[in-house]
Amino acid sequence: MLELNNIGTPKEFWHYFFEICKIPRCSGNEESIRNFIENNALNFNFIFKRDKIGNLVVIVPASQSEKKPIKIAFQCHMDMVCEKDFNKKHDFSKDPIDIEIIKIDEKYWIKAKGTTLGADNGVGIAYCLALMDMIFNKKLIIHKISLEFLFTVQEEKGLSGAFNISDDFINSDYLINLDSEEDDKITIGSAGGINTIGSINLNIKEKIRDDIKLKPIKLSITNLNGGHSGIDINKGRGNALKIISKILWKINNRYGIYLNSILGGNLPNAIPREAESIFYVEEEKSNEIFLFIDQIISEIELGIKNIEKDMKIRYEELKNYNIENIYPKTTSDKLLNVLYVIPNGPISIHPKKHDLVYTSTNLASIKIKGQYLKIITSQRSLHHVSKKIISEKIQALFNLADINIDLIGEYPGWIPNFESKLLKIVEKSYKELYKRDPIIQTIHAGLETGILSNIFPNIDIISLGPLILEGHSPNERLQINSVEKIWNLIITILNNFN
C-alpha cells in the first residue's frame, strides 16, 4: 500500500499539494493560499503582482541572453468547491482537508475523508509551484521561454476573478490552463453559462384554522452522488431537490400539505446531493399519507437505485414541534408546481458528437436569504442562443407562478481553434511520450478560458490536467499515477518549445 510520505513523483508536486490541502480556500476566502504562493515566489526571487480583486501572477523571466523569448502562461484558480457529507464535522474556514490513499481497480487515488478534496484546482497550483521550484533550483532549464503563472480567485463562484482581469495583467503568447480532469484528453473548447434565479417573498405567513389538527413531518434526501453540473449532468444521477419536490408535490396533490420549509443544494455548478423539508399534514390522514409516501419512495428507488446505490430517503414525525412559519397555501402550491415541472438535466445533445451534451440546466439549490426563498438554477450550452432560450424557458415558468427573477453570473463559451500552434505542439508532445494521439475535446462545462480568450484574443490557449473523478462532491479523487503523466507532458511541451 502506498504511503502519503512516499507517494510518487514529482516529489515537488506532492509536497506542494499536501501543503495546499492544509490551507482554507473556499471561494472568496483565497487570502491564505495567495499568501502561500507569494511567500514561495519571494523565496524563489521571482517577481509577482496582484490586482484589485485578488488575482495573482508570478513572473519567471527567460535567461538574460534571450532577447525575444517565447512567452508562455500557466493558469489555474486558487479556490475550491467546499462540499461535505451531511454528518461530517468540518469547518472549511479553518480545518485542513483530511486526506487518504484508496485503491480502486488496482489504481491508487488521493481522496478526502467526507469532504471535497480540492484537487480542482489544487493540482494546478501544485504544478505551478513545482515548476517554479525546479526552475529556481536549476532542475529545469528553459533558456528561450519566459513564464507567467496566473492564479485566479472565485472561479467556483461565478468566475469573478477571470472576469475582472485587465488586458495588460499578463503578457504571454500561449496559455496552458491546468483545470481539466482527464489525462488522455486536451480541451480546446467549453460551454458558456448563466444562472437564472427565482425569489419568493415569504414575509406573509398562513394562519391555520383552530379546528384542524396538524402533524409535522420531516422529509430528507441524503447520500446522492452529486457531482459537477456540467461534466456529470448526463450520467443519470439523482438531483435531491427534484426527488424531494416530486414526493412533496404528489402528497400535496392528493392530500394537501402545509409547507414549513424546503432547502437543499449548495453551489450552482454542483448537482445537489441533499435536500430537506418540514411540512404539516392533517392528523387524521397521517397514517394513509405515510403509506402513500412509502409507495412513492419505492417507485423512486426502482427508477434510480442502480445509479444512486447509497441514496437514503427518510421521513419522520417530529415530536414537540411548534406549528409556525407556514408558507401561504397559494405560495407553497405554486412553488411545488414549479419545482415538480422545472426542467433539469440534458436538454439537447450535440448534433455531430453524440456523447457531448449541447445544452443543459441544473436545479442547483434552494436557500433562504432574509425573507426570500431563492431557487438557483444554472444553464449551460455550447451555443449562446441555446443558452439564452433555456434560461428564458425557466423565466417563463417563474413568471407563471409570480416568482421574481434575477439573471447573474453569465459567462461566455470558449470557441475551439483546431489550427492552434500550441495544440499541435501538445499533440506532438503527447504522442512522443505515449505513442498515441490524445483525444481533442470540447466540454460541457464552464472554464475560465472562455473569458480569458475574450480578454486576450491573441493568446493561443489549451487546457489539460490529471485524472480527477467525482469533482464538486465528497467523492472527489485524484489518480496518483496520472499526476506524473501530466507532469511529463508539461515538461515535454516546454522542451518542444525550446
C-alpha positions as CSV (number, residue, x, y, z in Angstrom):
1,M,0.0,0.0,0.0
2,L,1.3,3.5,-0.9
3,E,2.1,5.8,2.0
4,L,1.5,9.6,1.9
5,N,5.2,10.2,2.7
6,N,6.3,8.2,-0.3
7,I,3.6,8.7,-2.8
8,G,5.4,9.1,-6.1
9,T,7.0,11.7,-8.4
10,P,7.5,14.5,-8.9
11,K,8.1,14.9,-5.2
12,E,7.9,18.7,-5.6
13,F,4.3,18.4,-6.8
14,W,3.2,16.2,-3.9
15,H,5.0,18.4,-1.3
16,Y,3.1,21.5,-2.5
17,F,-0.2,19.6,-3.0
18,F,-0.2,18.4,0.6
19,E,0.6,21.9,1.9
20,I,-2.2,23.3,-0.2
21,C,-4.6,20.8,1.4
22,K,-3.9,22.4,4.8
23,I,-5.0,25.9,3.6
24,P,-8.6,27.0,3.7
25,R,-9.6,28.3,0.2
26,C,-13.3,28.3,-0.4
27,S,-14.4,30.9,-3.0
28,G,-14.0,34.4,-1.6
29,N,-11.5,33.1,1.0
30,E,-8.3,32.9,-1.0
31,E,-6.1,35.2,1.0
32,S,-4.2,32.4,2.8
33,I,-3.5,30.4,-0.3
34,R,-2.5,33.6,-2.2
35,N,-0.1,34.4,0.7
36,F,1.4,30.9,0.5
37,I,2.1,31.3,-3.2
38,E,3.5,34.8,-2.8
39,N,5.8,33.6,0.0
40,N,7.2,30.8,-2.2
41,A,7.7,33.3,-5.0
42,L,9.7,35.5,-2.7
43,N,11.8,32.5,-1.7
44,F,12.5,31.9,-5.4
45,N,13.3,35.6,-6.0
46,F,10.5,35.8,-8.6
47,I,8.5,39.0,-9.2
48,F,4.8,38.8,-8.6
49,K,1.8,41.2,-8.7
50,R,-1.8,41.0,-7.7
51,D,-4.8,43.0,-8.9
52,K,-7.7,44.6,-7.1
53,I,-9.9,41.5,-6.9
54,G,-7.1,39.3,-5.7
55,N,-5.8,37.6,-8.9
56,L,-2.0,36.9,-8.8
57,V,0.6,36.5,-11.4
58,V,4.2,35.3,-10.8
59,I,6.7,36.2,-13.5
60,V,9.7,33.9,-14.3
61,P,11.9,35.6,-17.0
62,A,13.9,33.8,-19.6
63,S,17.7,33.8,-19.4
64,Q,19.2,37.3,-19.9
65,S,20.8,36.3,-23.2
66,E,17.4,35.7,-24.7
67,K,16.1,38.9,-26.4
68,K,12.9,37.6,-27.8
69,P,11.7,34.7,-25.6
70,I,8.7,32.5,-26.2
71,K,6.1,33.7,-23.7
72,I,4.0,31.0,-22.0
73,A,1.5,31.4,-19.2
74,F,0.3,28.6,-16.9
75,Q,-3.1,29.3,-15.3
76,C,-5.2,27.8,-12.5
77,H,-7.7,29.0,-9.9
78,M,-6.9,29.3,-6.2
79,D,-10.4,28.4,-4.8
80,M,-12.2,25.1,-4.4
81,V,-15.7,23.8,-4.1
82,C,-16.4,23.3,-0.4
83,E,-18.9,20.4,-0.1
84,K,-19.1,17.8,2.7
85,D,-21.2,14.8,3.8
86,F,-24.2,15.8,5.9
87,N,-22.8,14.3,9.1
88,K,-19.2,15.3,8.6
89,K,-17.8,17.8,11.1
90,H,-15.6,20.1,9.1
91,D,-15.1,23.8,9.2
92,F,-13.8,24.9,5.7
93,S,-12.8,28.3,7.1
94,K,-10.0,26.7,9.2
95,D,-9.8,22.9,9.1
96,P,-7.3,21.2,6.8
97,I,-8.5,18.7,4.3
98,D,-8.2,15.2,5.8
99,I,-6.7,13.1,3.0
100,E,-6.2,9.4,2.5
101,I,-5.0,7.0,-0.2
102,I,-7.5,4.5,-1.5
103,K,-7.2,1.7,-4.0
104,I,-9.9,1.1,-6.7
105,D,-9.4,-1.4,-9.5
106,E,-5.7,-1.7,-8.9
107,K,-5.3,2.1,-9.1
108,Y,-4.3,4.3,-6.3
109,W,-6.1,7.6,-5.6
110,I,-5.9,10.5,-3.2
111,K,-9.3,11.3,-1.6
112,A,-10.6,13.4,1.3
113,K,-12.5,11.9,4.2
114,G,-16.0,13.2,3.9
115,T,-15.3,16.4,2.1
116,T,-14.3,17.6,-1.3
117,L,-10.6,17.1,-1.9
118,G,-9.9,20.4,-3.8
119,A,-7.8,18.7,-6.5
120,D,-10.0,21.1,-8.6
121,N,-7.8,23.2,-8.8
122,G,-5.2,22.4,-6.2
123,V,-3.4,20.3,-8.7
124,G,-3.0,23.4,-10.9
125,I,-1.4,25.4,-8.0
126,A,0.9,22.4,-7.2
127,Y,2.1,22.1,-10.8
128,C,2.8,25.8,-10.9
129,L,4.7,25.8,-7.6
130,A,6.6,22.7,-8.6
131,L,7.7,24.3,-11.9
132,M,8.9,27.4,-10.0
133,D,10.8,25.3,-7.5
134,M,12.6,23.3,-10.2
135,I,13.5,26.4,-12.2
136,F,14.8,28.1,-9.2
137,N,16.9,25.1,-8.1
138,K,18.1,24.6,-11.7
139,K,16.5,21.2,-12.1
140,L,14.6,22.6,-15.0
141,I,16.3,24.9,-17.6
142,I,14.2,26.9,-20.0
143,H,16.6,29.3,-21.9
144,K,14.2,30.5,-24.6
145,I,11.0,30.7,-22.6
146,S,9.7,33.3,-20.2
147,L,6.9,32.1,-17.9
148,E,3.9,33.7,-16.2
149,F,1.9,31.8,-13.6
150,L,-1.6,33.2,-13.3
151,F,-3.7,32.3,-10.3
152,T,-7.3,33.5,-10.3
153,V,-9.9,33.9,-7.5
154,Q,-13.5,32.8,-7.2
155,E,-13.6,30.6,-10.2
156,E,-16.1,28.4,-8.4
157,K,-18.2,31.4,-7.6
158,G,-19.2,33.0,-10.9
159,L,-15.7,33.1,-12.4
160,S,-15.3,36.5,-10.9
161,G,-11.5,36.6,-10.9
162,A,-11.2,35.9,-14.6
163,F,-14.0,38.4,-15.4
164,N,-12.0,41.2,-13.7
165,I,-8.6,40.6,-15.1
166,S,-7.3,43.6,-17.1
167,D,-6.0,43.1,-20.6
168,D,-2.4,44.1,-19.5
169,F,-2.2,41.8,-16.4
170,I,-0.3,39.1,-18.3
171,N,1.8,39.3,-21.4
172,S,2.0,35.9,-23.0
173,D,1.5,34.4,-26.4
174,Y,0.4,31.0,-25.2
175,L,-1.6,29.9,-22.2
176,I,-1.9,26.4,-20.7
177,N,-4.9,26.1,-18.4
178,L,-4.4,23.4,-15.7
179,D,-8.1,22.9,-14.8
180,S,-9.0,19.8,-17.0
181,E,-9.7,16.5,-15.4
182,E,-9.0,13.8,-17.9
183,D,-5.3,12.9,-18.6
184,D,-5.8,11.5,-22.1
185,K,-7.7,14.5,-23.4
186,I,-6.8,18.0,-24.4
187,T,-9.6,20.6,-24.1
188,I,-9.9,23.3,-26.7
189,G,-13.5,24.5,-26.1
190,S,-16.1,24.8,-23.4
191,A,-19.7,25.7,-22.8
192,G,-21.0,29.1,-21.7
193,G,-23.5,29.5,-18.9
194,I,-25.8,31.7,-16.9
195,N,-27.6,31.4,-13.5
196,T,-31.4,32.0,-13.5
197,I,-32.7,32.7,-10.0
198,G,-36.2,32.8,-8.7
199,S,-37.1,34.7,-5.5
200,I,-40.3,34.3,-3.4
201,N,-41.2,36.6,-0.6
202,L,-42.0,34.6,2.5
203,N,-43.0,37.5,4.7
204,I,-46.6,36.6,4.6
205,K,-47.5,33.6,6.8
206,E,-50.5,31.3,6.8
207,K,-52.9,31.1,9.7
208,I,-54.4,27.6,10.2
209,R,-58.0,27.1,11.4
210,D,-58.2,26.1,15.0
211,D,-60.3,23.0,14.2
212,I,-57.6,21.5,12.0
213,K,-55.1,19.3,13.9
214,L,-51.7,19.1,12.1
215,K,-48.8,16.7,12.4
216,P,-45.3,17.9,11.5
217,I,-43.2,15.7,9.2
218,K,-39.5,15.9,8.3
219,L,-38.5,14.5,4.9
220,S,-34.9,14.2,3.9
221,I,-32.9,13.1,0.9
222,T,-29.2,12.3,1.5
223,N,-26.2,10.3,0.2
224,L,-26.7,11.0,-3.5
225,N,-23.6,11.0,-5.8
226,G,-23.9,14.7,-6.7
227,G,-21.1,15.9,-9.0
228,H,-20.3,18.6,-11.5
229,S,-23.4,20.1,-13.1
230,G,-21.7,20.2,-16.5
231,I,-19.4,17.2,-16.8
232,D,-21.7,14.8,-14.8
233,I,-25.1,16.2,-15.9
234,N,-25.7,13.3,-18.4
235,K,-24.8,10.5,-16.1
236,G,-28.4,9.9,-14.8
237,R,-27.6,10.9,-11.2
238,G,-30.3,11.9,-8.9
239,N,-31.0,15.6,-8.0
240,A,-32.0,15.7,-4.4
241,L,-34.2,18.8,-5.0
242,K,-36.1,17.2,-7.9
243,I,-36.6,14.0,-5.8
244,I,-37.9,15.8,-2.7
245,S,-40.1,18.1,-4.9
246,K,-41.7,15.0,-6.6
247,I,-42.6,13.5,-3.2
248,L,-44.0,16.8,-1.8
249,W,-46.0,17.5,-5.0
250,K,-47.6,14.1,-5.0
251,I,-48.6,14.3,-1.3
252,N,-49.9,17.8,-1.8
253,N,-51.8,16.9,-4.9
254,R,-53.6,14.0,-3.2
255,Y,-54.0,15.2,0.4
256,G,-52.8,18.8,0.7
257,I,-49.9,19.8,2.9
258,Y,-48.8,22.9,4.7
259,L,-45.2,23.7,3.9
260,N,-42.8,25.0,6.6
261,S,-39.5,24.7,4.7
262,I,-37.7,23.2,1.7
263,L,-34.0,23.6,1.4
264,G,-31.1,21.8,-0.4
265,G,-28.1,22.0,-2.6
266,N,-25.2,24.4,-2.4
267,L,-23.5,25.8,-5.4
268,P,-24.8,26.5,-8.9
269,N,-22.2,24.2,-10.5
270,A,-22.9,21.2,-8.3
271,I,-25.7,18.6,-8.6
272,P,-27.5,18.8,-5.2
273,R,-26.8,15.7,-3.1
274,E,-29.0,16.5,-0.2
275,A,-32.4,18.2,0.5
276,E,-34.7,18.6,3.4
277,S,-38.3,19.7,4.0
278,I,-40.6,20.1,7.0
279,F,-44.3,20.2,6.3
280,Y,-47.6,19.5,8.1
281,V,-50.4,17.1,7.3
282,E,-53.8,16.7,8.8
283,E,-53.5,14.3,11.7
284,E,-56.5,12.2,10.7
285,K,-54.9,11.5,7.3
286,S,-51.4,10.9,8.5
287,N,-51.4,7.1,8.5
288,E,-52.7,7.0,5.0
289,I,-50.2,9.6,3.9
290,F,-47.3,7.6,5.4
291,L,-48.3,4.6,3.3
292,F,-48.5,6.8,0.2
293,I,-45.0,8.2,0.9
294,D,-43.7,4.6,1.1
295,Q,-45.2,3.9,-2.2
296,I,-43.6,7.0,-3.8
297,I,-40.2,6.1,-2.3
298,S,-40.3,2.6,-3.7
299,E,-41.1,4.0,-7.2
300,I,-38.2,6.4,-7.0
301,E,-35.8,3.7,-5.8
302,L,-36.9,1.4,-8.5
303,G,-36.0,4.0,-11.1
304,I,-32.7,5.3,-9.8
305,K,-31.3,2.8,-7.2
306,N,-28.9,1.2,-9.7
307,I,-27.1,4.6,-10.0
308,E,-27.7,6.0,-6.6
309,K,-26.8,2.9,-4.6
310,D,-26.3,4.8,-1.3
311,M,-29.3,7.1,-1.5
312,K,-31.4,7.5,1.6
313,I,-34.9,8.8,1.6
314,R,-36.2,9.2,5.2
315,Y,-39.3,10.7,6.8
316,E,-40.3,11.0,10.4
317,E,-42.9,12.6,12.6
318,L,-41.5,15.5,14.7
319,K,-42.4,15.4,18.3
320,N,-43.0,18.6,20.3
321,Y,-42.5,20.7,17.2
322,N,-44.3,24.1,17.2
323,I,-46.6,24.8,14.3
324,E,-45.2,28.1,12.9
325,N,-43.8,29.7,9.8
326,I,-46.2,28.0,7.4
327,Y,-45.9,29.3,3.8
328,P,-49.2,30.7,2.5
329,K,-51.0,27.8,0.7
330,T,-51.2,29.6,-2.6
331,T,-47.4,30.3,-2.4
332,S,-46.5,26.7,-1.5
333,D,-48.8,25.3,-4.2
334,K,-47.2,27.4,-6.8
335,L,-43.7,26.6,-5.5
336,L,-44.3,22.9,-5.6
337,N,-45.8,23.0,-9.1
338,V,-42.7,24.9,-10.4
339,L,-40.2,22.6,-8.7
340,Y,-42.0,19.5,-10.0
341,V,-42.1,20.5,-13.6
342,I,-38.9,22.7,-13.9
343,P,-36.5,21.1,-16.4
344,N,-33.4,19.5,-15.1
345,G,-30.5,17.7,-16.8
346,P,-29.5,17.5,-20.5
347,I,-31.8,19.4,-22.8
348,S,-30.1,18.6,-26.1
349,I,-27.1,16.6,-27.4
350,H,-24.5,17.9,-29.9
351,P,-25.8,17.1,-33.4
352,K,-22.5,15.7,-34.6
353,K,-20.8,14.4,-31.4
354,H,-23.4,12.3,-29.7
355,D,-21.6,11.8,-26.4
356,L,-21.4,15.6,-25.8
357,V,-24.2,17.5,-24.1
358,Y,-25.1,20.6,-26.1
359,T,-27.4,22.4,-23.7
360,S,-28.4,21.6,-20.0
361,T,-30.0,23.0,-16.9
362,N,-29.4,22.2,-13.2
363,L,-31.8,22.9,-10.3
364,A,-28.9,23.7,-8.1
365,S,-30.2,24.9,-4.7
366,I,-33.0,26.3,-2.7
367,K,-31.9,28.7,0.1
368,I,-33.4,31.2,2.4
369,K,-31.9,34.7,2.2
370,G,-33.6,37.1,4.6
371,Q,-37.3,36.9,3.9
372,Y,-36.8,35.4,0.5
373,L,-36.7,31.8,-0.7
374,K,-34.2,31.6,-3.6
375,I,-34.4,29.0,-6.3
376,I,-31.0,28.9,-8.0
377,T,-30.8,27.2,-11.4
378,S,-27.8,27.0,-13.8
379,Q,-27.9,26.8,-17.6
380,R,-25.1,25.8,-19.9
381,S,-24.7,25.5,-23.6
382,L,-22.1,25.3,-26.3
383,H,-24.3,27.8,-28.3
384,H,-25.1,31.3,-27.0
385,V,-28.6,31.3,-28.4
386,S,-29.5,27.9,-26.9
387,K,-28.2,29.0,-23.5
388,K,-30.5,32.1,-23.8
389,I,-33.5,30.0,-24.8
390,I,-33.3,27.5,-21.9
391,S,-32.9,30.4,-19.5
392,E,-35.9,32.1,-21.0
393,K,-38.0,29.0,-20.5
394,I,-37.1,28.9,-16.8
395,Q,-38.0,32.6,-16.6
396,A,-41.4,31.9,-18.3
397,L,-42.1,29.2,-15.7
398,F,-41.2,31.5,-12.9
399,N,-43.5,34.2,-14.4
400,L,-46.4,31.8,-14.4
401,A,-46.0,31.4,-10.6
402,D,-45.4,35.2,-10.0
403,I,-41.8,34.4,-8.9
404,N,-39.3,37.3,-9.2
405,I,-36.3,36.7,-11.5
406,D,-32.7,37.6,-11.4
407,L,-30.0,36.7,-14.0
408,I,-26.5,36.5,-12.7
409,G,-23.1,35.0,-13.5
410,E,-23.3,34.8,-17.3
411,Y,-20.0,33.7,-18.8
412,P,-19.0,33.1,-22.5
413,G,-18.2,29.8,-24.1
414,W,-14.7,29.0,-25.5
415,I,-14.7,28.5,-29.3
416,P,-12.3,25.8,-30.3
417,N,-9.3,26.6,-32.6
418,F,-8.3,23.4,-34.4
419,E,-5.4,25.3,-36.1
420,S,-3.8,26.3,-32.8
421,K,0.0,26.1,-32.9
422,L,0.0,25.3,-29.1
423,L,-2.4,22.4,-29.8
424,K,0.0,21.0,-32.4
425,I,2.9,21.1,-30.0
426,V,0.8,19.5,-27.3
427,E,-0.3,16.7,-29.7
428,K,3.3,16.1,-30.8
429,S,4.5,16.0,-27.1
430,Y,1.7,13.6,-26.1
431,K,2.5,11.3,-29.0
432,E,6.2,11.3,-28.2
433,L,5.5,10.2,-24.7
434,Y,2.6,7.8,-25.0
435,K,2.9,6.6,-28.7
436,R,-0.7,7.5,-29.4
437,D,-2.7,10.6,-30.1
438,P,-4.5,12.4,-27.3
439,I,-8.3,13.0,-27.6
440,I,-9.1,16.6,-28.5
441,Q,-12.3,17.7,-26.9
442,T,-14.8,20.4,-26.2
443,I,-16.5,20.0,-22.8
444,H,-19.9,20.8,-21.4
445,A,-18.5,22.8,-18.5
446,G,-17.5,26.4,-17.9
447,L,-13.8,27.2,-17.9
448,E,-12.1,30.5,-17.3
449,T,-10.5,30.0,-20.7
450,G,-13.7,31.3,-22.4
451,I,-13.4,34.6,-20.5
452,L,-9.6,34.7,-21.0
453,S,-9.9,34.1,-24.7
454,N,-12.1,37.2,-24.9
455,I,-9.8,39.4,-22.8
456,F,-6.7,38.2,-24.5
457,P,-7.9,37.4,-28.1
458,N,-4.4,36.9,-29.4
459,I,-3.3,34.3,-26.8
460,D,-3.3,30.6,-28.0
461,I,-5.0,28.5,-25.3
462,I,-5.4,24.9,-24.4
463,S,-6.4,23.1,-21.2
464,L,-5.1,19.9,-19.7
465,G,-4.8,18.1,-16.3
466,P,-4.6,14.8,-14.5
467,L,-7.5,12.4,-13.9
468,I,-9.9,13.7,-11.3
469,L,-13.3,11.9,-10.7
470,E,-16.4,13.0,-8.9
471,G,-15.4,16.7,-8.7
472,H,-17.6,19.0,-6.6
473,S,-18.6,16.2,-4.3
474,P,-17.0,14.4,-1.3
475,N,-16.3,11.5,-3.6
476,E,-13.7,13.7,-5.5
477,R,-10.5,11.8,-6.0
478,L,-7.2,12.3,-7.9
479,Q,-5.4,9.4,-9.6
480,I,-1.9,9.3,-8.3
481,N,-0.1,8.0,-11.4
482,S,-2.0,10.5,-13.6
483,V,-0.1,13.3,-11.8
484,E,3.2,12.2,-13.2
485,K,1.7,11.6,-16.6
486,I,0.6,15.2,-16.9
487,W,3.9,16.5,-15.3
488,N,5.9,14.6,-18.0
489,L,3.6,16.1,-20.7
490,I,4.1,19.7,-19.3
491,I,7.9,19.2,-19.3
492,T,7.9,17.8,-22.8
493,I,5.8,20.7,-24.1
494,L,8.3,23.2,-22.7
495,N,11.2,21.2,-24.3
496,N,9.4,21.2,-27.6
497,F,9.1,24.9,-27.5
498,N,12.8,25.2,-26.6
